[in-house]
Amino acid sequence: MTAPPLSLPATAAGTDRSSARAGAAVGVAAVVLVVAGFALAAATEATLTSPESDVVAFYREAPLVRTVVGGLLETTGLVLLLAFGAALSARLAAVGWPAAAARSALTAYVAICLAPGMSAGAAALWLAHTGTTTPAVLTALNTMRSLSYFLALVPFAVFLACTALAGLRTAALPQWACWAALVIAVPMVPSVAVAALGLADVLGLLGLAWVLTVAVVLLRSPDPAVRR
């Protein structure tokens, strides 16, 4: 005889739904903070292909308060993505390693974005405003900041792909969300090689849009579509 499926007690189920909603709300807040911080502190004049004079001018002339506030907002949003990854991993935990791999990959993405990514940008801003460095050092730090972001897209792609695989196997996420994750993830890895063309920027923003959309889905439907 096959044992009947176990059901969660009412209090446990309520706590589970509350935790799922909390994780989803944190995911929404994370994307909002990252986008808001990027809007305030975006180094539009200091890209990977910008000449040295433009890079130096950006860091020396950037409004210090606005840039620092934008950096702090973006940093906070990136850290909050870790909580969202934990909530998503818990929803997909029935499939084992894909959910764990997705959570680890998102952690790697956040870590690379923060250090050396955000750290290099903060160091360049500090040195430029204290006048204790040379243009070559500012350019090197800016290049490290840019390349760190592009390299971070590789674990971000792994996060999307593993999440899609786990979602398709458990039906705990809508199928359209899983296939959309794969569509974004596949071109994200090779785009790093041509980062100077700007394609990686678009794919990175699409990845954040996917996170926001899925967070809203989890916020509205905290119970997985299939429970084992």
MOGIHU-V309903 format. One record per residue. N is the residue number from 1. PHI is phi in radians with two decimals (999 if undefined). Layout:
# MOGIHU-V309903
((N & PHI) (N & PHI))
This chain:
# MOGIHU-V309903
((1 & 999) (2 & -1.59) (3 & -1.15) (4 & -1.16) (5 & -1.12) (6 & -1.34) (7 & -2.00) (8 & -1.33) (9 & -1.04) (10 & -1.03) (11 & -1.16) (12 & -1.17) (13 & -1.12) (14 & -1.12) (15 & -1.14) (16 & -1.09) (17 & -1.15) (18 & -1.12) (19 & -1.14) (20 & -1.12) (21 & -1.14) (22 & -1.10) (23 & -1.10) (24 & -1.17) (25 & -1.09) (26 & -1.12) (27 & -1.09) (28 & -1.08) (29 & -1.08) (30 & -1.07) (31 & -1.15) (32 & -1.05) (33 & -1.18) (34 & -1.09) (35 & -1.17) (36 & -1.10) (37 & -1.12) (38 & -1.13) (39 & -1.11) (40 & -1.41) (41 & -2.08) (42 & -1.08) (43 & -1.53) (44 & -1.16) (45 & -1.60) (46 & -2.20) (47 & -1.54) (48 & -1.11) (49 & -1.81) (50 & -1.20) (51 & -1.16) (52 & -1.01) (53 & -1.09) (54 & -1.20) (55 & -1.10) (56 & -1.09) (57 & -1.11) (58 & -1.08) (59 & -1.21) (60 & -1.42) (61 & -1.87) (62 & -1.12) (63 & -1.03) (64 & -1.10) (65 & -1.11) (66 & -1.09) (67 & -1.17) (68 & -1.15) (69 & -1.08) (70 & -1.08) (71 & -1.11) (72 & -1.17) (73 & -1.10) (74 & -1.12) (75 & -1.10) (76 & -1.08) (77 & -1.09) (78 & -1.11) (79 & -1.14) (80 & -1.15) (81 & -1.05) (82 & -1.12) (83 & -1.16) (84 & -1.10) (85 & -1.07) (86 & -1.16) (87 & -1.13) (88 & -1.17) (89 & -1.10) (90 & -1.11) (91 & -1.19) (92 & -1.81) (93 & -1.11) (94 & -1.12) (95 & -1.61) (96 & 1.41) (97 & -1.10) (98 & -1.05) (99 & -1.16) (100 & -1.14) (101 & -1.14) (102 & -1.09) (103 & -1.13) (104 & -1.15) (105 & -1.15) (106 & -1.14) (107 & -1.09) (108 & -1.13) (109 & -1.04) (110 & -1.11) (111 & -1.08) (112 & -1.21) (113 & -1.10) (114 & -1.37) (115 & -2.54) (116 & -1.64) (117 & -1.00) (118 & -1.11) (119 & -1.12) (120 & -1.14) (121 & -1.10) (122 & -1.12) (123 & -1.13) (124 & -1.10) (125 & -1.12) (126 & -1.11) (127 & -1.14) (128 & -1.14) (129 & -1.46) (130 & -1.70) (131 & 1.15) (132 & -1.95) (133 & -2.52) (134 & -1.90) (135 & -0.98) (136 & -1.11) (137 & -1.18) (138 & -1.07) (139 & -1.13) (140 & -1.13) (141 & -1.13) (142 & -1.16) (143 & -1.12) (144 & -1.09) (145 & -1.07) (146 & -1.16) (147 & -1.17) (148 & -1.08) (149 & -1.10) (150 & -1.16) (151 & -1.16) (152 & -1.13) (153 & -1.17) (154 & -1.14) (155 & -1.13) (156 & -1.10) (157 & -1.13) (158 & -1.11) (159 & -1.02) (160 & -1.12) (161 & -1.15) (162 & -1.18) (163 & -1.11) (164 & -1.09) (165 & -1.08) (166 & -1.14) (167 & -1.15) (168 & -1.21) (169 & -1.33) (170 & -1.86) (171 & 1.02) (172 & -1.44) (173 & -2.21) (174 & -1.03) (175 & -1.08) (176 & -1.10) (177 & -1.20) (178 & -1.16) (179 & -1.20) (180 & -1.10) (181 & -1.07) (182 & -1.16) (183 & -1.08) (184 & -1.33) (185 & -1.22) (186 & -1.02) (187 & -1.40) (188 & -1.22) (189 & -1.20) (190 & -1.18) (191 & -1.14) (192 & -1.08) (193 & -1.18) (194 & -2.10) (195 & -1.06) (196 & -1.13) (197 & -1.41) (198 & 1.65) (199 & -1.13) (200 & -1.09) (201 & -1.08) (202 & -1.12) (203 & -1.15) (204 & -1.07) (205 & -1.17) (206 & -1.12) (207 & -1.10) (208 & -1.15) (209 & -1.11) (210 & -1.12) (211 & -1.04) (212 & -1.09) (213 & -1.11) (214 & -1.16) (215 & -1.08) (216 & -1.15) (217 & -1.07) (218 & -1.16) (219 & -1.18) (220 & -1.46) (221 & -2.30) (222 & -1.21) (223 & -1.51) (224 & -1.03) (225 & -1.15) (226 & -2.30) (227 & -2.06) (228 & -1.52))
